[in-house]
Amino acid sequence: MGNRLAILGAGSWGTALAVALAQKGHTVSLWSRRRELAEAIKLHGENVRYLPGVAVPAVIDITEDLEKAVFRAEVVVFAVPSHAFREVLRLVRPSLSKTIVVVNAAKGLEEDSLYRLSQVFAEEMGGALERYVVLSGPSHAEEVGRNLPTAVVVASVKKETAEYVQETFMLPTLRVYTNQDVTGVELGGALKNIIALGTGIAEGLGFGDNTRAALMTRGLAEITRLGVRLGADPLTFSGLAGIGDLIVTCTSVHSRNRRCGIEIGQGKSLAEALAAVNMVVEGVRTTRAAYRLALAHSVDMPITEQTHRVLFENLAPAQAVKNLLQRERTSEIRM
């Protein structure tokens, strides 16, 4: 007997999760903010706009009615963009019982407050972090929706809550690990998008594998520096939410952040690059937030800084690479 789950957000990731979880026998509702999208998915039996080619089973209840979607749900999964997390949480809060487990599948930071999404949840829900779980790791929707082998991590301050979600989400092709380092898992998932933008920019400039490997490795170093300063376990960044997600986001054809970076490296403005991708690119907002976080906590994040300058200060991408290469000499192993 499966559980009753509500997936909020009918983008590519929300749709892929709904499809995967329905296969396990769970009763799944998929909420779309836009009625026309909900109707189109029901009509075509797939999400042509965000996840084409993946069949959406008729047993999934697709609705634009938020209250209906979460009615009697035991688990509510937020698969909305990170900048919409607080708004949707406020909308659904009256319908969330005190026993519902909330799983956040978004990867980003709230730009105005610089909060991680668990901090947003705690502020809006008066604490209750023992029933909050973050889902992260290398998990492109295009592959999860097609049942390609994938491993992810779920983190909660309460071990039993993470284990409950682990059991709920575990599938023959989806392996789920647990972690109690919510801070590290959230930061790893958010900050790797900045590095993917940077490696994409380098790729667009025509640079090769050496450049990408250097940016990924040094990117992981600065992600870890900020994470440790904010209380994360450094070992988390050696796991799925850290190096695992970093690898896939910096190298995959499915990565929106990499694609956006490539467009910028090839000469497009940020607005033109975002229009070319035509989907949410989480790393753009995260770059602004992480740059401010790094300044506030006196953490050296040179790749983030240069990416910020390219995106928001009109720095030429080629000059950003020169700036990184010409930095003062230093030791590789430092915090």
LINMOTA-V148917 format. One record per pair of residues at least 4 apart in sequence whose ideal C-beta (glycine too) atoms are under 7 Angstrom apart, sorted by sequence separation. I is the first residue (numbers start at 1). J is the second residue. D is the distance in Angstrom with one decimal. If there is no record, write none. Layout:
BEGIN
<<I:J:D> <I:J:D>>
END
This chain:
BEGIN
<<10:14:5.3> <11:15:6.8> <12:16:6.2> <13:17:6.3> <14:18:6.3> <15:19:6.4> <16:20:6.2> <17:21:5.9> <18:22:6.1> <19:23:6.9> <22:26:6.3> <35:39:6.1> <36:40:6.2> <37:41:6.5> <38:42:6.6> <39:43:6.0> <40:44:6.1> <44:48:5.5> <47:51:4.3> <48:52:5.2> <56:60:5.9> <65:69:6.4> <66:70:6.7> <67:71:6.5> <80:84:4.4> <84:88:5.5> <85:89:6.0> <86:90:6.4> <87:91:6.6> <88:92:6.2> <89:93:6.0> <92:96:6.0> <96:100:5.0> <110:114:6.9> <115:119:3.9> <117:121:6.3> <118:122:6.3> <119:123:6.4> <120:124:6.2> <121:125:5.6> <128:132:6.8> <140:144:7.0> <141:145:5.7> <142:146:6.9> <159:163:6.2> <160:164:6.3> <161:165:6.7> <162:166:6.2> <163:167:6.5> <164:168:6.4> <165:169:5.9> <166:170:6.0> <170:174:6.6> <181:185:5.9> <182:186:6.1> <183:187:6.2> <184:188:6.0> <185:189:6.5> <186:190:6.2> <187:191:5.6> <188:192:6.3> <192:196:6.2> <193:197:6.6> <194:198:6.6> <195:199:6.3> <196:200:6.1> <197:201:6.5> <198:202:6.6> <199:203:6.3> <200:204:6.3> <201:205:6.6> <203:207:6.6> <207:211:3.8> <209:213:6.0> <210:214:6.3> <211:215:6.3> <212:216:6.2> <213:217:6.2> <214:218:6.0> <215:219:5.5> <216:220:6.5> <217:221:6.9> <218:222:6.7> <219:223:6.3> <220:224:6.2> <221:225:6.5> <222:226:6.6> <223:227:6.1> <224:228:6.1> <225:229:6.5> <226:230:6.3> <228:232:5.9> <232:236:5.8> <235:239:7.0> <238:242:5.9> <240:244:3.9> <241:245:5.8> <242:246:6.4> <243:247:6.2> <244:248:6.9> <245:249:5.9> <246:250:6.0> <247:251:6.1> <248:252:5.1> <255:259:6.3> <256:260:6.2> <257:261:6.4> <258:262:6.4> <259:263:6.7> <260:264:6.6> <261:265:6.1> <262:266:6.3> <264:268:5.8> <268:272:3.9> <269:273:6.9> <270:274:6.3> <271:275:6.4> <272:276:6.4> <273:277:6.6> <277:281:5.7> <282:286:5.8> <283:287:5.9> <285:289:6.4> <286:290:5.7> <287:291:6.1> <288:292:6.8> <289:293:6.3> <290:294:6.2> <291:295:6.7> <292:296:6.2> <293:297:6.2> <301:305:6.0> <302:306:6.3> <303:307:6.1> <304:308:6.2> <305:309:6.6> <306:310:6.5> <307:311:6.2> <308:312:5.8> <309:313:4.4> <315:319:5.7> <317:321:6.9> <318:322:6.7> <319:323:6.3> <320:324:6.7> <321:325:6.4> <322:326:5.9> <330:334:6.7> <9:14:3.9> <10:15:5.8> <21:26:4.9> <32:37:4.5> <41:46:7.0> <63:68:5.3> <80:85:6.1> <109:114:6.2> <110:115:4.5> <115:120:5.1> <122:127:5.5> <139:144:5.6> <143:148:4.0> <156:161:4.2> <169:174:6.5> <170:175:6.9> <202:207:4.4> <227:232:3.7> <236:241:6.2> <237:242:3.3> <238:243:5.9> <239:244:6.5> <240:245:6.7> <263:268:4.4> <268:273:4.6> <294:299:4.6> <310:315:5.0> <315:320:5.5> <22:28:4.6> <32:38:4.1> <41:47:5.1> <46:52:6.5> <63:69:5.4> <70:76:5.6> <109:115:6.8> <144:150:5.4> <156:162:4.1> <170:176:4.9> <179:185:5.7> <228:234:5.4> <236:242:5.9> <237:243:6.7> <249:255:4.9> <252:258:6.8> <264:270:6.6> <309:315:3.9> <7:14:4.9> <21:28:5.4> <46:53:6.9> <78:85:6.1> <109:116:6.3> <122:129:5.5> <143:150:6.2> <155:162:6.2> <169:176:5.0> <274:281:6.0> <294:301:4.3> <310:317:5.4> <40:48:6.5> <46:54:5.9> <80:88:5.1> <154:162:5.1> <249:257:6.0> <250:258:6.2> <268:276:6.7> <40:49:7.0> <46:55:5.7> <47:56:6.3> <202:211:4.7> <203:212:6.7> <249:258:6.6> <263:272:6.9> <264:273:4.9> <7:17:5.5> <18:28:5.2> <45:55:5.9> <46:56:5.4> <78:88:6.6> <110:120:5.5> <166:176:4.5> <202:212:6.4> <224:234:5.6> <227:237:6.1> <263:273:3.6> <294:304:6.2> <310:320:5.1> <7:18:4.6> <45:56:5.8> <106:117:6.3> <118:129:6.3> <121:132:5.1> <139:150:5.2> <154:165:4.8> <290:301:6.9> <309:320:6.3> <18:30:4.4> <37:49:6.5> <154:166:5.7> <166:178:5.3> <104:117:5.2> <139:152:5.1> <199:212:4.9> <202:215:6.2> <224:237:4.5> <260:273:4.8> <263:276:5.0> <291:304:5.6> <118:132:5.7> <137:151:6.3> <223:237:6.0> <260:274:6.5> <290:304:5.3> <291:305:6.4> <306:320:4.1> <15:30:6.8> <41:56:5.7> <137:152:3.7> <163:178:5.8> <5:21:5.8> <14:30:6.5> <118:134:6.5> <136:152:6.7> <137:153:4.9> <162:178:4.2> <199:215:4.9> <135:152:6.0> <136:153:5.8> <162:179:7.0> <198:215:5.4> <199:216:6.4> <220:237:6.3> <260:277:5.1> <287:304:6.5> <291:308:4.3> <306:323:5.6> <162:180:6.9> <259:277:5.3> <306:324:5.8> <85:104:7.0> <102:121:6.7> <135:154:5.3> <223:242:7.0> <10:30:5.5> <42:62:5.3> <76:96:6.7> <195:215:6.3> <287:307:5.5> <288:308:6.9> <5:26:5.1> <7:28:6.5> <10:31:6.8> <41:62:5.2> <85:106:5.8> <133:154:5.2> <134:155:5.1> <159:180:6.0> <195:216:6.3> <198:219:6.8> <256:277:5.3> <260:281:4.7> <287:308:5.3> <303:324:6.8> <2:24:6.1> <5:27:7.0> <7:29:6.9> <10:32:3.7> <70:92:5.9> <133:155:6.7> <152:174:6.9> <154:176:5.9> <220:242:6.7> <302:324:6.0> <2:25:3.9> <3:26:5.2> <4:27:4.6> <5:28:5.1> <6:29:4.7> <7:30:4.9> <8:31:4.8> <133:156:4.5> <150:173:6.6> <157:180:6.3> <220:243:6.0> <256:279:5.4> <2:26:3.8> <7:31:6.8> <38:62:5.0> <76:100:5.6> <78:102:6.8> <82:106:4.4> <86:110:6.6> <132:156:6.4> <149:173:5.2> <150:174:5.3> <151:175:4.4> <152:176:5.7> <153:177:4.7> <154:178:5.8> <155:179:4.2> <156:180:6.8> <195:219:3.4> <257:281:5.7> <287:311:5.9> <288:312:6.8> <2:27:6.1> <6:31:6.5> <38:63:6.1> <66:91:6.0> <70:95:4.9> <78:103:7.0> <81:106:6.3> <82:107:6.7> <83:108:6.9> <148:173:6.7> <155:180:6.4> <157:182:5.9> <256:281:4.9> <257:282:7.0> <302:327:6.2> <38:64:4.8> <66:92:5.7> <70:96:7.0> <74:100:6.6> <75:101:4.9> <76:102:5.4> <77:103:4.5> <78:104:4.9> <79:105:4.6> <80:106:6.3> <82:108:2.7> <147:173:4.6> <151:177:6.8> <153:179:5.3> <155:181:6.0> <156:182:6.6> <220:246:5.9> <257:283:4.2> <10:37:5.7> <73:100:6.4> <74:101:6.9> <78:105:6.3> <79:106:6.9> <82:109:6.8> <130:157:6.2> <155:182:4.8> <219:246:6.7> <284:311:6.4> <10:38:6.7> <67:95:5.4> <75:103:6.1> <77:105:5.8> <78:106:6.2> <82:110:6.9> <83:111:6.6> <129:157:5.1> <130:158:4.1> <133:161:5.9> <35:64:4.3> <102:131:6.3> <107:136:6.4> <133:162:6.0> <30:60:5.4> <32:62:6.8> <34:64:6.9> <101:131:5.1> <102:132:5.4> <103:133:4.7> <104:134:5.0> <105:135:4.7> <131:161:5.9> <144:174:6.8> <155:185:4.0> <216:246:6.0> <10:41:6.6> <33:64:7.0> <93:124:6.6> <100:131:6.9> <104:135:6.8> <130:161:6.1> <192:223:6.8> <15:47:4.5> <28:60:5.0> <29:61:4.5> <30:62:4.9> <31:63:6.0> <32:64:5.5> <85:117:5.3> <89:121:6.7> <101:133:6.4> <103:135:5.5> <133:165:4.8> <153:185:6.1> <191:223:4.5> <29:63:6.3> <86:120:5.1> <90:124:6.3> <216:250:5.3> <15:50:6.2> <16:51:6.1> <19:54:6.1> <22:57:5.3> <31:66:5.8> <82:117:6.2> <85:120:5.9> <89:124:5.2> <188:223:6.5> <191:226:7.0> <15:51:4.6> <187:223:6.8> <10:47:6.6> <19:56:6.0> <22:59:5.8> <12:50:4.3> <16:54:6.9> <19:57:6.8> <22:60:5.2> <31:69:3.9> <86:124:6.4> <212:250:6.5> <11:50:4.9> <12:51:4.6> <187:226:6.8> <29:69:4.3> <187:227:4.6> <15:56:6.6> <270:311:5.4> <18:60:5.3> <184:227:5.4> <187:230:6.7> <183:227:7.0> <187:232:5.9> <264:310:6.7> <183:230:5.9> <134:182:5.8> <183:231:5.2> <184:232:3.3> <188:236:6.3> <136:185:5.0> <183:232:4.4> <184:233:5.3> <188:237:5.6> <134:185:5.3> <181:232:5.9> <185:236:6.1> <195:246:6.2> <199:250:4.4> <134:186:5.3> <136:188:6.5> <181:233:4.5> <184:236:3.2> <189:241:5.5> <265:317:5.2> <136:189:3.9> <184:237:6.5> <188:241:3.8> <192:245:5.0> <196:249:4.1> <264:317:6.3> <188:242:4.2> <192:246:4.2> <196:250:4.7> <181:236:4.6> <195:250:6.2> <185:241:4.3> <189:245:5.9> <193:249:6.3> <179:236:6.5> <184:241:6.8> <188:245:6.2> <192:249:5.2> <200:257:6.5> <204:261:6.4> <200:258:4.1> <204:262:4.1> <196:255:5.7> <199:258:6.5> <200:259:6.6> <203:262:5.3> <204:263:6.6> <17:77:6.1> <101:161:6.2> <197:257:5.0> <200:260:6.3> <201:261:4.3> <204:264:6.3> <205:265:4.5> <8:69:6.9> <196:257:3.8> <200:261:2.1> <204:265:2.1> <17:79:6.1> <103:165:5.8> <196:258:4.9> <199:261:6.6> <200:262:4.5> <203:265:6.3> <204:266:4.3> <6:69:4.7> <101:164:6.5> <177:240:6.5> <197:260:6.2> <198:261:6.5> <201:264:5.3> <202:265:6.5> <6:70:4.5> <101:165:6.5> <118:182:5.2> <193:257:4.6> <197:261:4.3> <201:265:4.1> <14:79:3.3> <196:261:6.7> <200:265:6.6> <13:79:4.9> <6:73:4.1> <116:183:6.7> <226:293:6.5> <4:72:5.5> <5:73:6.1> <8:76:6.6> <11:79:6.5> <118:186:6.1> <226:294:6.0> <229:297:5.0> <4:73:5.1> <8:77:6.6> <9:78:6.8> <117:186:6.4> <4:74:5.2> <5:75:4.7> <6:76:4.8> <7:77:4.8> <8:78:5.3> <9:79:3.7> <116:186:4.5> <229:299:5.3> <3:74:4.9> <6:77:6.9> <8:79:6.3> <9:80:4.0> <116:187:6.9> <226:297:7.0> <3:75:6.1> <5:77:6.5> <7:79:5.8> <8:80:5.9> <226:299:4.8> <225:299:5.3> <225:300:6.7> <226:301:6.3> <222:300:6.9> <222:301:4.3> <8:88:5.9> <222:302:6.9> <109:190:5.3> <222:303:6.0> <107:189:3.7> <108:190:5.1> <222:304:6.4> <107:190:5.3> <8:92:6.9> <219:303:5.2> <218:303:6.3> <107:193:6.7> <153:239:6.4> <197:283:4.6> <153:240:4.5> <196:283:6.2> <17:105:6.6> <152:240:6.3> <153:241:5.3> <215:303:6.3> <151:240:5.9> <193:282:5.0> <194:283:5.3> <51:141:5.9> <193:283:3.2> <197:287:6.7> <54:145:3.9> <13:105:6.0> <54:146:6.3> <194:286:5.9> <75:168:6.1> <193:286:5.4> <194:287:5.0> <51:145:5.5> <191:286:6.8> <190:286:5.2> <194:290:5.9> <191:290:5.8> <138:240:6.4> <137:240:3.7> <137:241:5.7> <136:241:4.2> <198:303:5.3> <138:244:4.5> <137:244:5.7> <138:245:4.9> <228:335:6.5> <137:245:5.7> <140:248:6.6> <195:303:6.2> <136:245:6.4> <138:247:6.6> <198:307:4.8> <201:310:6.4> <138:248:3.7> <194:304:5.3> <197:307:5.5> <225:335:5.9> <140:252:6.0> <142:254:4.9> <205:317:5.7> <194:307:5.6> <205:318:6.1> <140:254:4.2> <201:317:4.9> <205:321:6.9> <202:321:6.5> <20:144:5.7> <16:141:3.8> <15:141:6.9> <19:145:5.4> <13:141:4.5> <16:144:4.4> <12:141:3.9> <16:145:3.8> <15:145:6.8> <24:171:5.9> <21:169:6.9> <23:171:6.8> <20:171:6.1> <20:174:6.1> <3:168:5.8> <108:282:4.6> <111:285:5.0> <107:282:5.8> <114:289:5.4> <108:285:6.3> <109:286:5.5> <111:288:5.8> <108:286:5.1> <111:289:4.9> <114:292:6.0> <114:293:5.3> <109:289:4.0> <109:290:6.6> <81:280:4.7> <82:282:6.1> <81:282:6.8> <83:285:5.9>>
END
